Amino acid sequence: MRSLFIASVAAAALAAPAGAAVSLAGVIAVPGNATDLAGGSTANDNRLSFGSDMVYHAGTDTFYGISDRGPGGGTIDFAPRIEAFKVNVDKTTGAISNFDLKATKVFRQANGNPYSGLFPDRLPGGSKGALGNALDSEGIARLSNGQFIVADEYGPSVYLTSRDGRFIRAFETPANLIPRQPNGDVNFVDGRPVTTAGRQDNRGFEGITVSGDGKTAWAIMQDPLLDDATAAGEGRRSRNLRIVAFDVATGKATAQYAYQLETLAAINDRIPGTGDDFGANSQGRNIGASSITWIGGTKFLVIERDNRGEGPDNLLAGALAPVGSKRIYMIDLAGATDVSSVKFDTSNSSLPDGVVPVSKLLFLDIASALTLAGQPIPEKFEGLAIGPRIDGGFALMLATDNDFSVTQNGSNVQFDVCAGVGAPTQVALGAACPDGQALVPSRLYSFAVTGADAASFSASLFAVPEPSSWAMLIAGFGLTGAAMRRRRAAIA
C-alpha cells in the first residue's frame, strides 16, 4: 500500500453561492509520474492512470478506477487494469484529500494470462476479425458479491470478472453493434470507409452501470453507429447513439434506447466566434458520451464531452481550442422506445417516426463550474461515481483520463508530454521534464450534492453491509467552490 503526494484544493477556496445544490467541493491532482502496484519501470508497465471509469463501494469506502488500453493507443502491449484507492472526504463539505492507492489488479483471461491493450490484429496470431485477448476497458460496475462488469470498446463487449479482474463470462453483444465491412465481414480494427455498419472505430462501449439489485446492466456507446445515419458509414454526422440494457444473469441484451447528444448548434453557440466551431462531421465523432451511472429506478447520470481541453496531444497542438461541452445530464429511460430492431437512417439530427428517446435534464455544467473556480478544464472526463454521504447529501466524484501523459508519432515512438511554465514540451519517454513543468496529472473532483438534488438519488447507492460481511468483501480484492445549479429545462 502506498500514499501518493497530491495537490488538493481546499473546500474554502471553492465556496458555493448560497442556495446552490451542486457545488465543487475539492480537487486532487494525482501527478502524471505516479506509479501503481503492478511492478515494472516504464510508462508501459505501471504508470498510474485510473480515470477511464470509476465506481465506489460504500461498504469498504473504496473507489475502483480503471485504465484503458494503455499509453500506446492500441499499438504497444499494455495490460489494462483496476486501481483500488481511498480518498479522505470531509463529511461536512465534501472536500477531498489524501489519494491513497491500495491495490492494482490486472485484467486476466480465464487461463490467467493478462489481457492486452493491443489492437486485435497486432496480437500474436491475431486478426481484424477476432478480438482474441484484446481489451480496451472503458467502463466498470461492481456487483454486491464483489464481481465486476467491464465494458470494452474494441468489441464492443461486456465481460463479467471476478473480484480480482479474472474473466468469468462474456455478455452477448447485439449484432447491430458489431463493426462490419460492406460484404458483411467483421472487422474490429478499421474505421470508415472500410467498415460501414456497427460501431465506429474507437467509439464502442464507453461506460457501464448496474441496478441496485444487480439484475440489470446498462452500457452506453460513446457515439452513434456507423449506419445510424442518412448514409452508410456516416454516423459521425449523427447525434443519436444507443444505450443497451443487459440481463446480468443471462448476459443477454434485453433492450436498446436512443440517446440524443446535445445539438451541434447549442455546443457551437458556447464557443466564441465561429472559427473554432465543430463541423457537421464532428457531431458524432468529436463529441460523445463517456460515462453512465445508475441513480435509481429508470434514472441515470451521463457525462457528455467534446475532445478539447487539457490533454497530452491538445497541449502540444498549441493554444487550447475553446471547450464546447463538458456536462452531466440526468436521464430517464421511462417512456423511451426499445430500438433494438430500429435503424436510425433518417436525418442526422432526428429519429424515425414513433421513436421516443430517453429524456434529459442538465444536471451539472462541469466546464462552467471549473472556470468559475479558476481550474483548468481537462479533455477527458470519463469516471463518475456516487461517493460517500456528507451533511445534507453526498459527494459526487469525477475522474479524468490523462492518457498517461504520453503521445506518439506515426512510427509508434512514444514521448512524454510536460506542461506548466511556458509552452508545453515533448521529451523522450521517461526523461525529466524541464524546470517548472511536469507530466499531465490525473484529476479527481468532488462535487457536493445536497437538497432536492440529493433526494432524487436511490438510498441503495449508499447502503453499507453489516460488519460481519466486510471481511469477505475486503479480502476479495486484497484489501486488509464554484457551483452550478441544475438547469431544469428539458432537452429535446
SEVEX-147025 format. One line per 2 residues: number of its first residue (from 1); their letters; for each residue x, y, z of C-alpha. Coordinates in Angstrom, 2 decimals, m for minus. Layout:
! residues N
NUM) A) X:Y:Z ~ ...
This chain:
! residues 492
1) MR) 0.00:0.00:0.00 ~ 1.24:3.48:m0.76
3) SL) 0.06:7.05:m0.40 ~ 0.75:9.40:m3.30
5) FI) 1.77:13.02:m3.00 ~ m1.12:15.11:m4.26
7) AS) m2.15:18.68:m4.85 ~ m5.50:19.42:m3.22
9) VA) m7.85:22.39:m3.48 ~ m9.48:23.23:m0.15
11) AA) m13.24:23.48:0.05 ~ m12.98:27.02:1.43
13) AL) m11.42:28.18:m1.81 ~ m14.36:26.78:m3.73
15) AA) m17.20:28.08:m1.60 ~ m20.56:27.77:m3.32
17) PA) m23.03:30.61:m3.73 ~ m25.95:30.49:m1.29
19) GA) m28.69:28.11:m2.35 ~ m26.57:26.08:m4.75
21) AV) m27.43:22.36:m4.77 ~ m24.42:21.00:m6.69
23) SL) m21.12:22.65:m5.74 ~ m17.46:21.98:m6.40
25) AG) m16.01:20.92:m3.05 ~ m12.45:19.90:m3.89
27) VI) m9.90:18.73:m6.43 ~ m6.96:16.33:m6.22
29) AV) m4.28:16.33:m8.92 ~ m2.50:12.96:m8.93
31) PG) 0.95:13.51:m10.51 ~ 1.41:12.18:m14.01
33) NA) 4.55:10.29:m12.98 ~ 2.77:8.37:m10.18
35) TD) 3.06:4.60:m10.48 ~ 0.72:1.80:m9.49
37) LA) 1.44:m1.51:m7.74 ~ 1.81:m3.75:m10.80
39) GG) 5.60:m3.59:m10.87 ~ 7.86:m2.51:m13.70
41) ST) 9.79:0.62:m14.51 ~ 8.32:2.25:m17.61
43) AN) 5.15:4.06:m18.64 ~ 4.06:0.83:m20.35
45) DN) 4.44:m1.19:m17.14 ~ 2.95:0.69:m14.23
47) RL) 2.38:4.39:m14.78 ~ m0.85:5.20:m12.93
49) SF) m3.95:6.12:m14.91 ~ m7.30:5.33:m13.31
51) GS) m9.93:7.65:m14.78 ~ m11.37:5.73:m17.73
53) DM) m14.25:4.89:m15.41 ~ m14.84:4.60:m11.69
55) VY) m17.21:3.05:m9.16 ~ m17.49:3.44:m5.38
57) HA) m18.20:0.76:m2.78 ~ m19.64:2.20:0.43
59) GT) m19.01:m0.95:2.49 ~ m15.23:m0.61:2.27
61) DT) m15.13:3.11:1.44 ~ m13.14:2.19:m1.67
63) FY) m13.09:3.54:m5.21 ~ m12.28:1.29:m8.16
65) GI) m10.91:3.07:m11.22 ~ m9.69:1.53:m14.46
67) SD) m7.13:2.21:m17.13 ~ m7.94:1.96:m20.80
69) RG) m5.83:0.11:m23.39 ~ m2.65:1.91:m22.34
71) PG) m0.10:4.56:m23.34 ~ 0.38:3.17:m26.84
73) GG) m3.16:3.77:m28.06 ~ m3.52:0.15:m29.17
75) TI) m0.10:m0.14:m30.82 ~ 2.01:m1.14:m27.80
77) DF) 1.34:m4.04:m25.43 ~ m0.14:m2.96:m22.10
79) AP) m2.16:m4.89:m19.53 ~ m5.39:m2.97:m18.73
81) RI) m6.12:m2.92:m15.01 ~ m8.22:m1.97:m11.99
83) EA) m6.83:0.53:m9.47 ~ m8.36:0.44:m5.97
85) FK) m7.90:3.60:m3.93 ~ m9.26:5.56:m1.00
87) VN) m9.75:9.28:m0.54 ~ m10.50:11.29:2.60
89) VD) m13.86:13.03:2.15 ~ m14.85:15.77:4.60
91) KT) m18.28:14.77:5.90 ~ m19.37:18.40:6.21
93) TG) m18.14:20.00:2.99 ~ m17.28:17.13:0.65
95) AI) m13.68:18.37:0.33 ~ m11.21:15.63:m0.64
97) SN) m7.60:14.88:0.24 ~ m5.04:12.07:0.55
99) FD) m5.35:9.91:m2.54 ~ m4.22:6.51:m1.25
101) LK) m3.64:3.69:m3.73 ~ m4.47:0.34:m2.16
103) AT) m4.24:m2.31:m4.87 ~ m3.66:m2.90:m8.58
105) KV) m5.30:m5.82:m10.34 ~ m4.53:m6.62:m13.99
107) FR) m7.45:m7.89:m16.07 ~ m6.82:m11.55:m16.87
109) QA) m8.30:m14.14:m19.17 ~ m9.82:m17.35:m17.84
111) NG) m6.42:m19.05:m18.22 ~ m4.77:m16.43:m16.02
113) NP) m2.87:m14.65:m18.79 ~ m3.24:m10.85:m18.90
115) YS) m5.40:m9.15:m21.47 ~ m3.59:m6.81:m23.84
117) GL) m4.45:m3.31:m24.98 ~ m3.10:m4.07:m28.46
119) FP) m5.37:m3.85:m31.49 ~ m6.67:m7.38:m32.22
121) DR) m4.61:m7.72:m35.41 ~ m1.40:m6.81:m33.55
123) LP) m1.73:m9.67:m31.11 ~ 0.41:m12.78:m31.79
125) GG) m1.57:m14.70:m34.37 ~ m4.30:m12.06:m34.24
127) SK) m6.62:m10.82:m36.96 ~ m9.02:m7.98:m37.62
129) GA) m11.99:m10.32:m37.45 ~ m11.41:m11.76:m33.97
131) LG) m10.92:m9.98:m30.64 ~ m8.65:m12.60:m29.08
133) NA) m7.29:m11.24:m25.80 ~ m7.54:m7.60:m26.87
135) LD) m9.19:m5.35:m24.28 ~ m9.87:m1.62:m24.22
137) SE) m11.52:m1.30:m20.81 ~ m13.65:1.85:m20.66
139) GI) m16.40:1.09:m18.15 ~ m16.71:m0.65:m14.79
141) AR) m19.57:m1.56:m12.45 ~ m19.49:m3.59:m9.25
143) LS) m21.93:m6.26:m8.10 ~ m22.77:m6.81:m4.42
145) NG) m20.70:m10.02:m4.37 ~ m17.59:m8.09:m5.39
147) QF) m17.53:m9.21:m9.03 ~ m17.10:m6.57:m11.73
149) IV) m18.87:m5.92:m15.02 ~ m16.48:m4.37:m17.52
151) AD) m17.28:m2.56:m20.76 ~ m14.81:m2.95:m23.61
153) EY) m14.58:m0.57:m26.53 ~ m12.93:m2.90:m29.04
155) GP) m15.92:m5.23:m29.45 ~ m17.92:m3.52:m28.16
157) SV) m18.06:m6.17:m25.44 ~ m19.21:m6.64:m21.86
159) YL) m17.44:m9.05:m19.52 ~ m18.13:m10.37:m16.05
161) TS) m14.96:m10.74:m13.98 ~ m14.02:m12.00:m10.55
163) RD) m13.13:m9.62:m7.74 ~ m9.52:m9.66:m8.88
165) GR) m10.33:m8.98:m12.54 ~ m10.27:m12.51:m14.00
167) FI) m12.69:m13.30:m16.84 ~ m15.78:m15.31:m15.89
169) RA) m18.04:m14.94:m18.93 ~ m18.95:m12.59:m21.77
171) FE) m22.31:m10.97:m22.35 ~ m23.88:m11.23:m25.81
173) TP) m23.20:m8.17:m27.98 ~ m26.21:m7.19:m30.12
175) AN) m25.49:m7.94:m33.78 ~ m26.19:m4.38:m34.95
177) LI) m23.32:m3.04:m32.82 ~ m20.61:m5.30:m34.27
179) PR) m18.46:m3.46:m36.87 ~ m18.74:m4.87:m40.37
181) QP) m17.49:m4.23:m43.87 ~ m19.94:m3.84:m46.78
183) NG) m19.59:m7.58:m47.57 ~ m20.65:m8.45:m44.02
185) DV) m17.21:m9.43:m42.73 ~ m16.48:m8.48:m39.12
187) NF) m13.62:m6.00:m38.72 ~ m12.72:m4.87:m35.20
189) VD) m9.79:m2.69:m36.30 ~ m10.56:m0.45:m39.27
191) GR) m12.90:2.51:m39.40 ~ m14.77:4.18:m42.20
193) PV) m14.82:3.69:m45.16 ~ m13.54:0.12:m44.69
195) TT) m16.31:m0.55:m42.17 ~ m19.77:0.85:m42.86
197) AG) m22.01:m0.72:m40.19 ~ m21.86:m1.22:m36.43
199) RQ) m19.79:0.80:m34.01 ~ m17.33:3.40:m35.22
201) DN) m13.66:2.64:m34.58 ~ m12.66:3.65:m31.05
203) RG) m16.28:4.57:m30.32 ~ m17.67:1.45:m28.68
205) FE) m18.98:0.95:m25.14 ~ m17.63:3.85:m23.09
207) GI) m19.42:3.25:m19.78 ~ m21.43:0.70:m17.88
209) TV) m23.57:0.65:m14.74 ~ m25.76:m1.78:m12.83
211) SG) m29.06:m1.55:m10.95 ~ m29.17:m1.66:m7.17
213) DG) m30.49:m5.22:m7.18 ~ m27.73:m6.33:m9.57
215) KT) m30.17:m7.74:m12.10 ~ m29.77:m5.26:m14.97
217) AW) m26.72:m3.61:m16.50 ~ m26.70:m0.76:m18.98
219) AI) m23.82:0.05:m21.35 ~ m23.59:3.28:m23.32
221) MQ) m21.97:3.75:m26.71 ~ m19.58:6.67:m27.00
223) DP) m21.05:7.76:m30.34 ~ m23.62:6.77:m32.98
225) LL) m23.22:3.60:m35.04 ~ m21.69:3.95:m38.48
227) DD) m25.01:3.20:m40.15 ~ m27.28:5.10:m37.77
229) AT) m27.28:8.00:m40.21 ~ m28.59:9.04:m43.62
231) AA) m25.66:7.40:m45.40 ~ m23.85:4.17:m44.50
233) GE) m20.66:4.89:m42.59 ~ m21.63:8.45:m41.69
235) GR) m22.57:8.04:m38.03 ~ m20.04:10.77:m37.25
237) RS) m22.62:13.26:m38.56 ~ m25.37:11.97:m36.25
239) RN) m26.30:12.80:m32.64 ~ m28.21:9.57:m31.95
241) LR) m26.31:6.93:m30.00 ~ m27.50:3.87:m28.09
243) IV) m27.81:2.62:m24.53 ~ m28.02:m1.19:m24.27
245) AF) m29.73:m2.98:m21.36 ~ m28.48:m6.46:m20.36
247) DV) m29.87:m9.15:m18.11 ~ m26.94:m9.83:m15.79
249) AT) m27.93:m13.43:m15.03 ~ m28.05:m14.49:m18.69
251) GK) m25.82:m11.91:m20.33 ~ m28.49:m11.33:m22.98
253) AT) m29.31:m7.86:m24.30 ~ m32.90:m7.02:m23.42
255) AQ) m33.40:m3.56:m24.94 ~ m31.74:m0.63:m26.69
257) YA) m32.62:3.03:m26.20 ~ m31.90:6.12:m28.27
259) YQ) m29.83:8.77:m26.52 ~ m29.52:12.11:m28.28
261) LE) m26.36:14.13:m27.83 ~ m26.76:17.86:m27.42
263) TL) m27.26:19.62:m30.75 ~ m24.21:20.86:m32.60
265) AA) m25.75:24.33:m32.79 ~ m26.10:24.54:m29.00
267) IN) m22.49:23.46:m28.47 ~ m21.12:25.87:m31.05
269) DR) m23.14:28.72:m29.55 ~ m20.95:28.44:m26.43
271) IP) m17.74:28.80:m28.47 ~ m16.58:32.39:m29.09
273) GT) m16.85:33.38:m32.74 ~ m17.17:30.74:m35.43
275) GD) m13.59:29.90:m36.36 ~ m13.36:27.14:m33.74
277) DF) m16.83:25.70:m34.29 ~ m17.27:21.95:m34.63
279) GA) m18.16:20.87:m38.17 ~ m21.08:18.67:m39.16
281) NS) m18.81:15.60:m39.35 ~ m17.73:16.17:m35.73
283) QG) m21.15:15.82:m34.10 ~ m20.94:12.07:m33.63
285) RN) m17.18:11.75:m33.57 ~ m15.54:14.51:m31.51
287) IG) m18.49:14.84:m29.14 ~ m19.89:11.86:m27.26
289) AS) m20.90:10.13:m24.04 ~ m18.15:8.94:m21.71
291) SI) m19.87:7.51:m18.61 ~ m23.21:6.26:m17.30
293) TW) m24.19:5.77:m13.64 ~ m27.48:4.37:m12.30
295) IG) m29.06:6.57:m9.61 ~ m32.36:4.77:m9.02
297) GT) m35.32:3.32:m10.92 ~ m35.01:4.28:m14.58
299) KF) m32.75:7.28:m13.96 ~ m29.03:7.75:m14.62
301) LV) m26.27:10.33:m14.84 ~ m24.42:10.56:m18.15
303) IE) m21.28:12.53:m18.98 ~ m21.19:14.22:m22.38
305) RD) m17.97:15.83:m23.53 ~ m16.05:17.06:m26.52
307) NR) m12.41:16.19:m27.30 ~ m10.99:19.55:m26.22
309) GE) m9.20:20.65:m23.08 ~ m6.11:19.68:m21.10
311) GP) m4.68:16.51:m22.63 ~ m1.27:15.49:m23.99
313) DN) m1.96:15.94:m27.70 ~ m4.13:19.03:m27.26
315) LL) m1.41:20.74:m25.21 ~ 1.23:20.04:m27.86
317) AG) m1.03:21.45:m30.58 ~ m0.56:24.96:m29.21
319) AL) m3.25:27.21:m27.76 ~ m6.09:25.03:m26.49
321) AP) m9.23:25.25:m28.60 ~ m12.26:26.55:m26.67
323) VG) m14.25:23.85:m24.89 ~ m17.82:23.42:m26.06
325) SK) m19.14:20.59:m23.89 ~ m18.23:19.05:m20.53
327) RI) m21.59:18.26:m18.95 ~ m23.50:15.79:m16.83
329) YM) m27.11:15.04:m17.72 ~ m29.74:13.27:m15.65
331) ID) m31.61:10.94:m17.97 ~ m34.70:8.77:m17.64
333) LA) m35.49:5.66:m19.68 ~ m39.16:5.72:m18.68
335) GA) m41.27:6.02:m21.82 ~ m38.32:5.59:m24.18
337) TD) m38.75:3.27:m27.18 ~ m36.92:m0.05:m27.40
339) VS) m34.96:0.45:m30.63 ~ m33.26:m2.95:m30.74
341) SV) m34.62:m3.54:m34.25 ~ m34.71:0.10:m35.39
343) KF) m32.14:1.74:m37.65 ~ m31.66:5.50:m37.30
345) DT) m31.42:6.23:m41.03 ~ m33.45:9.43:m41.01
347) SN) m31.85:12.87:m40.85 ~ m28.70:13.09:m38.76
349) SS) m30.43:15.08:m36.03 ~ m33.78:13.29:m35.88
351) LP) m35.13:9.82:m35.17 ~ m37.61:7.65:m37.10
353) DG) m41.27:8.43:m36.57 ~ m42.61:6.96:m33.36
355) VV) m39.21:6.60:m31.68 ~ m39.05:8.31:m28.29
357) PV) m35.50:8.89:m26.98 ~ m34.53:8.93:m23.31
359) SK) m35.41:12.21:m21.60 ~ m32.65:14.52:m20.39
361) LL) m32.10:17.31:m17.89 ~ m28.86:19.22:m17.47
363) FL) m27.54:18.26:m14.04 ~ m24.11:19.92:m14.00
365) DI) m22.12:22.12:m16.38 ~ m18.63:20.93:m15.44
367) AS) m16.77:23.40:m17.65 ~ m18.58:26.39:m16.19
369) AL) m18.01:25.18:m12.63 ~ m14.27:24.77:m13.20
371) TL) m13.97:28.10:m15.00 ~ m15.62:29.89:m12.08
373) AG) m13.19:28.18:m9.71 ~ m10.14:29.13:m11.79
375) QP) m9.41:25.47:m12.54 ~ m8.08:24.05:m15.83
377) IP) m10.55:22.03:m17.90 ~ m9.24:18.54:m18.72
379) EK) m10.10:16.90:m22.01 ~ m11.34:13.51:m20.80
381) FE) m13.91:13.40:m18.03 ~ m14.65:9.67:m18.06
383) GL) m15.16:8.46:m14.48 ~ m18.27:9.23:m12.42
385) AI) m19.17:7.66:m9.08 ~ m21.72:8.32:m6.36
387) GP) m19.41:8.77:m3.38 ~ m19.96:8.80:0.38
389) RI) m22.65:10.68:2.26 ~ m21.93:14.17:3.55
391) DG) m24.09:16.60:5.54 ~ m27.28:17.20:3.60
393) GF) m26.40:14.89:0.72 ~ m23.41:13.11:m0.81
395) AL) m20.17:13.60:m2.72 ~ m20.36:13.14:m6.48
397) ML) m16.90:12.11:m7.70 ~ m15.49:12.70:m11.18
399) AT) m12.20:11.39:m12.58 ~ m10.23:12.24:m15.70
401) DN) m8.24:10.06:m18.06 ~ m4.85:11.76:m18.59
403) DF) m3.78:9.32:m21.35 ~ m0.73:8.53:m19.22
405) SV) 0.66:11.95:m20.32 ~ 2.05:10.18:m23.39
407) TQ) 1.91:10.91:m27.10 ~ 3.46:9.04:m30.01
409) NG) 4.45:9.57:m33.62 ~ 3.49:7.67:m36.75
411) SN) 6.26:5.15:m36.11 ~ 4.81:4.29:m32.68
413) VQ) 7.65:6.00:m30.84 ~ 6.33:7.32:m27.54
415) FD) 7.10:10.64:m25.86 ~ 6.18:12.19:m22.54
417) VC) 4.26:15.47:m22.54 ~ 5.24:18.10:m19.96
419) AG) 3.18:21.18:m19.09 ~ 3.45:24.09:m16.68
421) VG) 5.66:27.13:m17.04 ~ 5.94:28.21:m20.66
423) AP) 4.82:26.27:m23.70 ~ 4.22:22.52:m23.23
425) TQ) 7.11:20.34:m24.32 ~ 7.65:16.82:m25.62
427) VA) 10.51:14.79:m24.14 ~ 11.80:11.26:m24.52
429) LG) 9.71:8.68:m22.70 ~ 10.87:8.58:m19.09
431) AA) 13.09:11.66:m19.39 ~ 12.90:14.50:m16.88
433) CP) 10.57:17.40:m17.65 ~ 12.06:20.91:m17.99
435) DG) 12.17:23.06:m14.86 ~ 8.71:24.35:m13.97
437) QA) 6.93:21.61:m15.93 ~ 5.51:18.21:m15.06
439) LV) 3.60:15.39:m16.68 ~ m0.14:15.94:m17.13
441) PS) m1.88:14.78:m13.92 ~ m4.95:12.66:m13.46
443) RL) m7.60:14.76:m11.71 ~ m10.22:13.74:m9.18
445) YS) m13.11:16.08:m8.32 ~ m15.67:16.12:m5.55
447) FA) m18.99:17.91:m6.03 ~ m21.26:18.29:m3.02
449) VT) m24.82:17.33:m3.99 ~ m27.38:18.49:m1.45
451) GA) m31.04:19.42:m1.03 ~ m33.57:18.33:m3.61
453) DA) m30.82:17.23:m5.96 ~ m29.60:14.65:m3.41
455) AS) m33.13:13.50:m2.58 ~ m33.65:12.15:m6.11
457) FS) m30.92:9.51:m5.71 ~ m31.70:5.98:m4.52
459) AS) m30.84:5.18:m0.89 ~ m29.40:1.85:m2.07
461) LF) m26.45:3.75:m3.55 ~ m25.24:4.49:m0.02
463) AV) m26.05:1.18:1.64 ~ m23.32:m0.23:3.88
465) PE) m23.32:m4.00:4.57 ~ m23.34:m5.44:8.07
467) PS) m19.87:m5.55:9.69 ~ m19.89:m9.36:9.57
469) SW) m19.72:m9.23:5.76 ~ m16.98:m6.63:5.50
471) AM) m14.10:m9.08:5.87 ~ m15.25:m11.15:2.92
473) LI) m15.73:m8.09:0.73 ~ m12.32:m6.68:1.59
475) AG) m10.49:m9.98:1.20 ~ m11.91:m10.43:m2.29
477) FG) m9.79:m7.60:m3.65 ~ m6.75:m7.97:m1.41
479) LT) m7.52:m5.04:0.86 ~ m6.73:m5.94:4.87
481) GA) m16.44:26.16:m4.73 ~ m17.88:27.06:m7.51
483) AM) m21.31:25.62:m8.03 ~ m23.68:25.09:m10.93
485) RR) m27.38:24.66:m10.17 ~ m29.08:22.17:m12.42
487) RR) m30.99:23.70:m15.28 ~ m34.44:22.18:m15.29
489) AA) m35.30:22.72:m18.94 ~ m35.93:19.52:m20.82
491) IA) m33.59:18.78:m23.71 ~ m35.32:17.92:m26.96
